[in-house]
Amino acid sequence: MSSNTAKTPQAENSLGSTIVIFVLMMALFLGCLYSLNFLTLGNPWPMAACLALFAGSFWIPQTILGRSDSAGES
């Protein structure tokens, strides 16, 4: 039989940096929602800003900060 030992998870970030990252990404997401207040049929720029902020709020943590690849680590 193989002996599988469970390793304790290691923290990737300190609590302070995790909170800062969360607050910044939540601000981007809420800015996305706020930009929809200015959306009209004659002005497409609020929707462009909404799409950019929405994409950034998910793309930055997953790609630049490397949060999406931590599930498969052994």
Backbone torsions as a table, in degrees:
resi	resn	phi	psi	omega
1	MET	NA	144.3	176.8
2	SER	-87.5	146.7	179.9
3	SER	-101.2	110.2	176.8
4	ASN	-96.0	114.8	178.1
5	THR	-101.3	132.5	180.0
6	ALA	-80.8	126.8	177.8
7	LYS	-93.1	144.8	176.9
8	THR	-75.4	139.5	-178.9
9	PRO	-67.7	139.7	178.1
10	GLN	-96.1	139.9	177.8
11	ALA	-73.2	131.5	179.3
12	GLU	-81.7	-37.9	-179.4
13	ASN	-128.2	160.8	171.6
14	SER	-75.8	164.5	-178.6
15	LEU	-61.4	-39.7	-178.6
16	GLY	-63.5	-45.1	-179.4
17	SER	-70.5	-32.2	176.2
18	THR	-65.2	-40.9	178.3
19	ILE	-66.0	-41.4	179.2
20	VAL	-63.2	-45.2	178.8
21	ILE	-61.7	-43.7	179.5
22	PHE	-61.9	-44.7	-178.6
23	VAL	-64.5	-41.8	179.5
24	LEU	-65.9	-42.8	179.9
25	MET	-70.4	-34.7	175.5
26	MET	-67.7	-35.0	176.0
27	ALA	-64.7	-40.1	175.9
28	LEU	-62.2	-44.3	-179.1
29	PHE	-65.6	-43.0	178.9
30	LEU	-68.7	-31.9	172.9
31	GLY	-63.5	-35.7	175.3
32	CYS	-60.2	-48.3	179.8
33	LEU	-66.4	-37.5	-179.5
34	TYR	-67.1	-33.4	-179.0
35	SER	-66.3	-21.3	178.3
36	LEU	-70.1	-16.6	176.2
37	ASN	-63.9	-25.5	-175.2
38	PHE	-99.9	6.7	-176.7
39	LEU	-75.9	126.2	172.6
40	THR	-133.1	168.5	178.6
41	LEU	-69.2	-24.4	-179.2
42	GLY	-89.6	-11.2	-176.3
43	ASN	-128.3	101.6	-177.9
44	PRO	-84.8	-6.9	-174.2
45	TRP	-65.8	-34.1	174.5
46	PRO	-62.0	-34.5	177.1
47	MET	-70.3	-36.4	176.6
48	ALA	-64.3	-41.7	177.3
49	ALA	-65.3	-39.1	178.6
50	CYS	-61.8	-46.7	-179.6
51	LEU	-64.4	-40.8	-179.9
52	ALA	-66.4	-44.6	179.6
53	LEU	-67.3	-39.8	178.4
54	PHE	-63.5	-46.8	179.5
55	ALA	-64.2	-40.3	179.7
56	GLY	-65.5	-36.0	-178.2
57	SER	-68.3	-20.8	176.1
58	PHE	-102.7	-34.9	-176.0
59	TRP	-72.2	-40.4	-178.1
60	ILE	-60.5	-51.6	179.6
61	PRO	-66.8	-35.1	-175.4
62	GLN	-79.2	-33.6	-174.2
63	THR	-102.5	-56.2	-174.9
64	ILE	-74.5	-43.7	-177.8
65	LEU	-86.5	-10.9	174.0
66	GLY	70.4	36.5	-179.5
67	ARG	-84.6	-16.4	-174.6
68	SER	-82.8	-16.0	-175.1
69	ASP	-103.0	14.7	-175.7
70	SER	-89.3	-10.6	-176.1
71	ALA	-72.9	-30.4	-175.4
72	GLY	-93.5	6.3	-178.8
73	GLU	-72.7	142.4	178.7
74	SER	-109.4	NA	NA
